Amino acid sequence: MRGARDVRTHLPGHRGDRGQVTVEFLGMTPTILVTLVVLWQLVLVGYTFTLAGNAADEAVRAATATAPGGRQGACQEAGLDKLSGAWAGGASVNCATAGGFVTADVKLNVPILFPGTVSFPFTVRGHAGAVEEEVD
């Protein structure tokens, strides 16, 4: 004797669950792709913050170890030195000295999906400061 399930699957016009996994996967594919793109963009934003902070640290370190006349040049060179071409293109490094304290401000553009192409219209800022060293 056949069970009720066997009778239902053999009724005319009833196809069962065949192909359901394929349909569900195809329906979820855009959601999966959008999620991956958003996660990648968040990684780029976080990496840009890391680069800006590190560039500011390097810039202020170089500025404090340089004679006052060459500070601005050393600061800018050190701030841009470790940045790859994708981030260095729109980068700006500014250093200032006031009251024995040297500060460096770095501004970087955040790339959209692929570094080196289009950037978001906002910048990420990195800031660092250090006490001025005496240079002989």
N, CA and C atoms as a LAMMPS dump frame, in Angstrom:
ITEM: TIMESTEP
0
ITEM: NUMBER OF ATOMS
408
ITEM: BOX BOUNDS ff ff ff
-5.0000000000000000e+02 5.0000000000000000e+02
-5.0000000000000000e+02 5.0000000000000000e+02
-5.0000000000000000e+02 5.0000000000000000e+02
ITEM: ATOMS id mol type element x y z
1 1 1 N 0.834 -1.174 0
2 1 2 C 0 0 0
3 1 3 C 0.883 1.242 0
4 2 1 N 0.56 2.193 -0.808
5 2 2 C 1.311 3.434 -0.89
6 2 3 C 0.821 4.412 0.149
7 3 1 N 1.781 5.28 0.666
8 3 2 C 1.409 6.301 1.633
9 3 3 C 0.793 7.503 0.924
10 4 1 N 0.256 8.414 1.719
11 4 2 C -0.394 9.603 1.166
12 4 3 C 0.609 10.474 0.416
13 5 1 N 1.818 10.479 0.865
14 5 2 C 2.83 11.294 0.203
15 5 3 C 3.107 10.79 -1.204
16 6 1 N 3.225 9.523 -1.344
17 6 2 C 3.484 8.945 -2.658
18 6 3 C 2.344 9.237 -3.632
19 7 1 N 1.121 9.23 -3.15
20 7 2 C -0.031 9.483 -4.017
21 7 3 C -0.022 10.936 -4.472
22 8 1 N 0.291 11.881 -3.572
23 8 2 C 0.277 13.301 -3.929
24 8 3 C 1.347 13.639 -4.953
25 9 1 N 2.531 13.042 -4.834
26 9 2 C 3.604 13.384 -5.759
27 9 3 C 3.364 12.818 -7.151
28 10 1 N 2.476 11.878 -7.276
29 10 2 C 2.224 11.294 -8.588
30 10 3 C 0.918 11.786 -9.2
31 11 1 N 0.296 12.782 -8.569
32 11 2 C -0.911 13.349 -9.149
33 11 3 C -0.547 14.169 -10.374
34 12 1 N -1.403 14.207 -11.365
35 12 2 C -1.118 15.008 -12.555
36 12 3 C -1.027 16.506 -12.19
37 13 1 N -0.027 17.223 -12.719
38 13 2 C 0.128 18.649 -12.479
39 13 3 C 0.908 18.986 -11.214
40 14 1 N 1.296 18.036 -10.421
41 14 2 C 2.055 18.294 -9.192
42 14 3 C 3.52 17.972 -9.454
43 15 1 N 4.396 18.961 -9.241
44 15 2 C 5.809 18.775 -9.584
45 15 3 C 6.693 18.554 -8.367
46 16 1 N 6.227 18.793 -7.171
47 16 2 C 7.033 18.594 -5.971
48 16 3 C 7.982 19.757 -5.733
49 17 1 N 9.111 19.481 -5.061
50 17 2 C 10.066 20.521 -4.68
51 17 3 C 11.279 20.578 -5.601
52 18 1 N 11.244 19.921 -6.705
53 18 2 C 12.407 19.909 -7.594
54 18 3 C 12.725 21.314 -8.091
55 19 1 N 13.993 21.724 -7.959
56 19 2 C 14.43 23.032 -8.427
57 19 3 C 14.25 24.156 -7.424
58 20 1 N 13.688 23.87 -6.274
59 20 2 C 13.43 24.919 -5.295
60 20 3 C 14.724 25.542 -4.774
61 21 1 N 15.752 24.728 -4.559
62 21 2 C 17.027 25.238 -4.055
63 21 3 C 17.642 26.202 -5.077
64 22 1 N 17.543 25.867 -6.344
65 22 2 C 18.083 26.729 -7.389
66 22 3 C 17.365 28.071 -7.426
67 23 1 N 16.065 28.044 -7.311
68 23 2 C 15.283 29.275 -7.322
69 23 3 C 15.62 30.135 -6.109
70 24 1 N 15.731 29.53 -4.939
71 24 2 C 16.069 30.291 -3.733
72 24 3 C 17.472 30.876 -3.82
73 25 1 N 18.419 30.112 -4.372
74 25 2 C 19.779 30.622 -4.51
75 25 3 C 19.816 31.806 -5.474
76 26 1 N 19.129 31.687 -6.584
77 26 2 C 19.089 32.788 -7.549
78 26 3 C 18.424 34.026 -6.953
79 27 1 N 17.449 33.828 -6.099
80 27 2 C 16.793 34.955 -5.446
81 27 3 C 17.686 35.628 -4.412
82 28 1 N 18.557 34.867 -3.773
83 28 2 C 19.45 35.415 -2.743
84 28 3 C 20.758 35.965 -3.304
85 29 1 N 21.104 35.627 -4.53
86 29 2 C 22.375 36.062 -5.109
87 29 3 C 22.547 37.581 -5.091
88 30 1 N 21.566 38.389 -5.498
89 30 2 C 21.759 39.84 -5.416
90 30 3 C 21.986 40.326 -3.98
91 31 1 N 21.292 39.753 -3.031
92 31 2 C 21.466 40.142 -1.63
93 31 3 C 22.869 39.798 -1.152
94 32 1 N 23.369 38.647 -1.527
95 32 2 C 24.716 38.227 -1.138
96 32 3 C 25.749 39.159 -1.767
97 33 1 N 25.583 39.487 -3.045
98 33 2 C 26.533 40.363 -3.727
99 33 3 C 26.531 41.776 -3.137
100 34 1 N 25.361 42.317 -2.854
101 34 2 C 25.279 43.654 -2.258
102 34 3 C 25.939 43.661 -0.88
103 35 1 N 25.716 42.618 -0.103
104 35 2 C 26.342 42.514 1.22
105 35 3 C 27.864 42.485 1.103
106 36 1 N 28.396 41.727 0.15
107 36 2 C 29.842 41.659 -0.04
108 36 3 C 30.416 43.006 -0.484
109 37 1 N 29.713 43.713 -1.359
110 37 2 C 30.172 45.025 -1.816
111 37 3 C 30.196 46.022 -0.654
112 38 1 N 29.15 46.014 0.171
113 38 2 C 29.091 46.932 1.319
114 38 3 C 30.215 46.606 2.308
115 39 1 N 30.453 45.328 2.562
116 39 2 C 31.541 44.95 3.47
117 39 3 C 32.896 45.384 2.92
118 40 1 N 33.123 45.212 1.621
119 40 2 C 34.387 45.63 1.018
120 40 3 C 34.572 47.145 1.14
121 41 1 N 33.492 47.897 0.922
122 41 2 C 33.583 49.354 1.035
123 41 3 C 33.897 49.766 2.47
124 42 1 N 33.325 49.08 3.442
125 42 2 C 33.635 49.367 4.839
126 42 3 C 35.097 49.061 5.164
127 43 1 N 35.641 48.012 4.553
128 43 2 C 37.065 47.7 4.73
129 43 3 C 37.916 48.835 4.175
130 44 1 N 37.55 49.359 3.01
131 44 2 C 38.31 50.478 2.424
132 44 3 C 38.235 51.73 3.289
133 45 1 N 37.084 52.005 3.87
134 45 2 C 36.954 53.167 4.756
135 45 3 C 37.843 52.985 5.987
136 46 1 N 37.799 51.818 6.599
137 46 2 C 38.631 51.541 7.769
138 46 3 C 40.117 51.61 7.448
139 47 1 N 40.496 51.085 6.292
140 47 2 C 41.897 51.113 5.891
141 47 3 C 42.358 52.547 5.645
142 48 1 N 41.478 53.375 5.092
143 48 2 C 41.818 54.775 4.86
144 48 3 C 42.038 55.499 6.189
145 49 1 N 41.219 55.216 7.198
146 49 2 C 41.436 55.799 8.528
147 49 3 C 42.788 55.366 9.092
148 50 1 N 43.141 54.109 8.91
149 50 2 C 44.426 53.6 9.39
150 50 3 C 45.582 54.287 8.68
151 51 1 N 45.466 54.427 7.359
152 51 2 C 46.521 55.097 6.597
153 51 3 C 46.673 56.56 7
154 52 1 N 45.565 57.25 7.218
155 52 2 C 45.625 58.661 7.595
156 52 3 C 46.303 58.837 8.953
157 53 1 N 45.964 58.009 9.905
158 53 2 C 46.595 58.083 11.223
159 53 3 C 48.075 57.776 11.174
160 54 1 N 48.436 56.754 10.42
161 54 2 C 49.852 56.399 10.304
162 54 3 C 50.634 57.478 9.582
163 55 1 N 50.065 58.049 8.522
164 55 2 C 50.758 59.118 7.789
165 55 3 C 50.974 60.335 8.681
166 56 1 N 49.988 60.658 9.507
167 56 2 C 50.142 61.788 10.428
168 56 3 C 51.239 61.5 11.455
169 57 1 N 51.281 60.286 11.968
170 57 2 C 52.341 59.908 12.917
171 57 3 C 53.722 60.024 12.282
172 58 1 N 53.866 59.51 11.059
173 58 2 C 55.16 59.574 10.37
174 58 3 C 55.553 61.018 10.088
175 59 1 N 54.578 61.83 9.692
176 59 2 C 54.863 63.232 9.369
177 59 3 C 55.33 64.002 10.6
178 60 1 N 54.644 63.842 11.712
179 60 2 C 55.027 64.584 12.916
180 60 3 C 56.359 64.077 13.465
181 61 1 N 56.62 62.801 13.324
182 61 2 C 57.906 62.251 13.778
183 61 3 C 59.054 62.857 12.98
184 62 1 N 58.876 62.962 11.656
185 62 2 C 59.928 63.55 10.817
186 62 3 C 60.083 65.038 11.103
187 63 1 N 58.987 65.727 11.356
188 63 2 C 59.051 67.168 11.612
189 63 3 C 59.76 67.481 12.924
190 64 1 N 59.56 66.653 13.937
191 64 2 C 60.199 66.932 15.224
192 64 3 C 61.698 66.681 15.19
193 65 1 N 62.152 65.842 14.292
194 65 2 C 63.575 65.507 14.218
195 65 3 C 64.32 66.342 13.188
196 66 1 N 63.675 67.379 12.655
197 66 2 C 64.281 68.217 11.619
198 66 3 C 64.431 69.635 12.145
199 67 1 N 65.422 70.307 11.649
200 67 2 C 65.642 71.716 12.024
201 67 3 C 64.432 72.543 11.606
202 68 1 N 64.125 73.61 12.338
203 68 2 C 62.928 74.404 12.07
204 68 3 C 62.778 74.881 10.625
205 69 1 N 63.861 75.167 9.934
206 69 2 C 63.768 75.656 8.568
207 69 3 C 63.258 74.62 7.575
208 70 1 N 63.514 73.355 7.82
209 70 2 C 63.121 72.31 6.869
210 70 3 C 61.988 71.435 7.336
211 71 1 N 61.28 71.871 8.375
212 71 2 C 60.224 71.039 8.959
213 71 3 C 59.071 70.757 7.998
214 72 1 N 58.587 71.794 7.334
215 72 2 C 57.41 71.619 6.486
216 72 3 C 57.685 70.621 5.366
217 73 1 N 58.842 70.727 4.736
218 73 2 C 59.195 69.798 3.656
219 73 3 C 59.372 68.379 4.156
220 74 1 N 60.057 68.219 5.284
221 74 2 C 60.264 66.883 5.854
222 74 3 C 58.939 66.275 6.281
223 75 1 N 58.082 67.119 6.822
224 75 2 C 56.769 66.659 7.277
225 75 3 C 55.942 66.141 6.101
226 76 1 N 55.861 66.912 5.039
227 76 2 C 55.063 66.495 3.879
228 76 3 C 55.637 65.266 3.21
229 77 1 N 56.943 65.218 3.084
230 77 2 C 57.578 64.068 2.45
231 77 3 C 57.328 62.788 3.245
232 78 1 N 57.49 62.852 4.554
233 78 2 C 57.283 61.664 5.396
234 78 3 C 55.807 61.257 5.431
235 79 1 N 54.905 62.233 5.399
236 79 2 C 53.482 61.916 5.419
237 79 3 C 53.013 61.221 4.167
238 80 1 N 53.607 61.553 3.035
239 80 2 C 53.216 60.94 1.765
240 80 3 C 54.034 59.707 1.417
241 81 1 N 55.131 59.48 2.138
242 81 2 C 56.067 58.41 1.801
243 81 3 C 55.44 57.019 1.826
244 82 1 N 54.668 56.683 2.827
245 82 2 C 54.142 55.332 2.987
246 82 3 C 52.783 55.119 2.297
247 83 1 N 52.236 56.157 1.681
248 83 2 C 50.945 56.029 1.012
249 83 3 C 51.128 55.482 -0.396
250 84 1 N 50.289 54.518 -0.777
251 84 2 C 50.343 54.002 -2.144
252 84 3 C 49.75 55.043 -3.088
253 85 1 N 49.925 54.841 -4.372
254 85 2 C 49.458 55.791 -5.362
255 85 3 C 47.968 56.057 -5.306
256 86 1 N 47.19 55.051 -4.934
257 86 2 C 45.735 55.21 -4.886
258 86 3 C 45.317 56.221 -3.827
259 87 1 N 46.018 56.283 -2.72
260 87 2 C 45.667 57.204 -1.641
261 87 3 C 46.498 58.483 -1.69
262 88 1 N 47.69 58.439 -2.254
263 88 2 C 48.562 59.611 -2.274
264 88 3 C 48.081 60.678 -3.254
265 89 1 N 47.3 60.281 -4.255
266 89 2 C 46.856 61.221 -5.274
267 89 3 C 46.112 62.421 -4.725
268 90 1 N 45.165 62.223 -3.853
269 90 2 C 44.393 63.332 -3.309
270 90 3 C 44.76 63.688 -1.886
271 91 1 N 45.924 63.222 -1.435
272 91 2 C 46.322 63.438 -0.035
273 91 3 C 46.888 64.83 0.17
274 92 1 N 46.662 65.36 1.364
275 92 2 C 47.295 66.62 1.749
276 92 3 C 47.846 66.473 3.162
277 93 1 N 49.049 67.014 3.358
278 93 2 C 49.729 66.945 4.652
279 93 3 C 50.098 68.369 5.061
280 94 1 N 49.685 68.759 6.249
281 94 2 C 50.006 70.084 6.776
282 94 3 C 50.593 69.944 8.167
283 95 1 N 51.684 70.67 8.416
284 95 2 C 52.314 70.644 9.729
285 95 3 C 52.349 72.054 10.301
286 96 1 N 52.293 72.143 11.605
287 96 2 C 52.341 73.429 12.288
288 96 3 C 53.123 73.267 13.584
289 97 1 N 53.764 74.35 13.989
290 97 2 C 54.515 74.373 15.239
291 97 3 C 54.016 75.544 16.061
292 98 1 N 53.697 75.271 17.331
293 98 2 C 53.236 76.335 18.227
294 98 3 C 53.598 75.964 19.655
295 99 1 N 54.345 76.827 20.312
296 99 2 C 54.656 76.623 21.721
297 99 3 C 55.429 75.362 22.018
298 100 1 N 56.331 74.971 21.12
299 100 2 C 57.128 73.773 21.35
300 100 3 C 56.402 72.479 21.034
301 101 1 N 55.277 72.587 20.361
302 101 2 C 54.479 71.408 20.023
303 101 3 C 54.294 71.378 18.509
304 102 1 N 54.58 70.229 17.89
305 102 2 C 54.448 70.066 16.434
306 102 3 C 53.221 69.201 16.16
307 103 1 N 52.368 69.646 15.245
308 103 2 C 51.193 68.857 14.86
309 103 3 C 51.222 68.59 13.361
310 104 1 N 50.63 67.482 12.982
311 104 2 C 50.503 67.124 11.565
312 104 3 C 49.061 66.714 11.301
313 105 1 N 48.498 67.247 10.23
314 105 2 C 47.145 66.892 9.801
315 105 3 C 47.218 66.311 8.4
316 106 1 N 46.616 65.149 8.223
317 106 2 C 46.607 64.472 6.931
318 106 3 C 45.16 64.285 6.51
319 107 1 N 44.883 64.575 5.24
320 107 2 C 43.549 64.362 4.678
321 107 3 C 43.671 63.404 3.498
322 108 1 N 42.864 62.35 3.526
323 108 2 C 42.862 61.355 2.452
324 108 3 C 41.448 61.181 1.911
325 109 1 N 41.349 60.89 0.622
326 109 2 C 40.066 60.575 0.008
327 109 3 C 39.798 59.084 0.138
328 110 1 N 38.533 58.72 0.334
329 110 2 C 38.139 57.316 0.443
330 110 3 C 37.732 56.821 -0.94
331 111 1 N 38.416 55.785 -1.464
332 111 2 C 38.053 55.285 -2.788
333 111 3 C 36.725 54.529 -2.763
334 112 1 N 36.05 54.526 -3.899
335 112 2 C 34.808 53.759 -4.042
336 112 3 C 35.156 52.444 -4.722
337 113 1 N 35.081 51.359 -3.994
338 113 2 C 35.278 49.976 -4.419
339 113 3 C 36.684 49.632 -4.9
340 114 1 N 37.271 50.436 -5.772
341 114 2 C 38.593 50.12 -6.304
342 114 3 C 39.542 51.287 -6.056
343 115 1 N 40.562 51.109 -5.222
344 115 2 C 41.509 52.197 -4.964
345 115 3 C 42.165 52.675 -6.258
346 116 1 N 42.241 53.979 -6.391
347 116 2 C 42.862 54.555 -7.565
348 116 3 C 41.874 55.012 -8.625
349 117 1 N 40.585 54.784 -8.4
350 117 2 C 39.588 55.218 -9.383
351 117 3 C 38.822 56.406 -8.821
352 118 1 N 37.544 56.247 -8.609
353 118 2 C 36.681 57.317 -8.117
354 118 3 C 36.7 57.325 -6.59
355 119 1 N 36.575 58.516 -5.998
356 119 2 C 36.572 58.647 -4.541
357 119 3 C 35.268 59.264 -4.064
358 120 1 N 34.944 59.009 -2.8
359 120 2 C 33.791 59.641 -2.178
360 120 3 C 34.061 61.139 -2.034
361 121 1 N 33.016 61.955 -1.949
362 121 2 C 33.226 63.401 -1.822
363 121 3 C 33.58 63.86 -0.406
364 122 1 N 33.931 62.967 0.483
365 122 2 C 34.359 63.37 1.822
366 122 3 C 35.767 62.842 2.069
367 123 1 N 36.448 63.467 3.003
368 123 2 C 37.821 63.073 3.308
369 123 3 C 37.914 62.502 4.714
370 124 1 N 38.92 61.675 4.885
371 124 2 C 39.248 61.103 6.191
372 124 3 C 40.439 61.893 6.708
373 125 1 N 40.402 62.265 7.97
374 125 2 C 41.453 63.089 8.548
375 125 3 C 42.243 62.299 9.593
376 126 1 N 43.541 62.487 9.555
377 126 2 C 44.429 61.938 10.568
378 126 3 C 45.159 63.085 11.241
379 127 1 N 45.328 63.013 12.545
380 127 2 C 45.967 64.088 13.296
381 127 3 C 46.948 63.479 14.286
382 128 1 N 48.116 64.09 14.381
383 128 2 C 49.114 63.636 15.352
384 128 3 C 49.876 64.847 15.875
385 129 1 N 50.421 64.708 17.063
386 129 2 C 51.194 65.785 17.676
387 129 3 C 52.334 65.221 18.487
388 130 1 N 53.388 66.013 18.617
389 130 2 C 54.545 65.597 19.418
390 130 3 C 55.268 66.846 19.91
391 131 1 N 56.013 66.668 20.954
392 131 2 C 56.81 67.767 21.508
393 131 3 C 58.029 67.984 20.62
394 132 1 N 58.326 69.249 20.37
395 132 2 C 59.445 69.636 19.523
396 132 3 C 60.758 69.216 20.165
397 133 1 N 61.643 68.595 19.385
398 133 2 C 62.952 68.181 19.864
399 133 3 C 63.966 69.282 19.561
400 134 1 N 65.005 69.317 20.369
401 134 2 C 66.078 70.265 20.111
402 134 3 C 67.034 69.639 19.097
403 135 1 N 67.27 70.356 18.021
404 135 2 C 68.16 69.875 16.977
405 135 3 C 69.411 70.727 16.99
406 136 1 N 70.584 70.056 17.049
407 136 2 C 71.858 70.793 17.08
408 136 3 C 72.337 71.128 15.706
